[in-house]
């Protein structure tokens, strides 16, 4: 995954009924847009994230 500061991402729920988590990339710490990313989720929680298969960048029309 290649990302830039300000892009939004979504982590899909892993279990039936589990909500997706949406967040904004605050920092890109890897080279050339590579992980890890410092992300602030919509609930205010911030974390350093290495995206897995359940994570994707949101497209502009999907953003909340």
WOGI-V613760 format. One record per backbone hydrogen bond with DSSP energy under -1.0 kcal/mol. NH is the residue of the N-H (numbers start at 1). CO is the residue of the C=O. If there is no record, write none. Layout:
NH/CO  NH/CO
This chain:
3/33  6/25  7/4  9/23  10/56  11/21  12/54  18/15  21/11  23/9  24/40  25/7  26/38  27/38  29/36  30/34  34/31  37/49  38/27  39/47  40/24  41/45  42/22  44/41  47/39  49/37  55/52  56/10  58/8  62/59  63/59
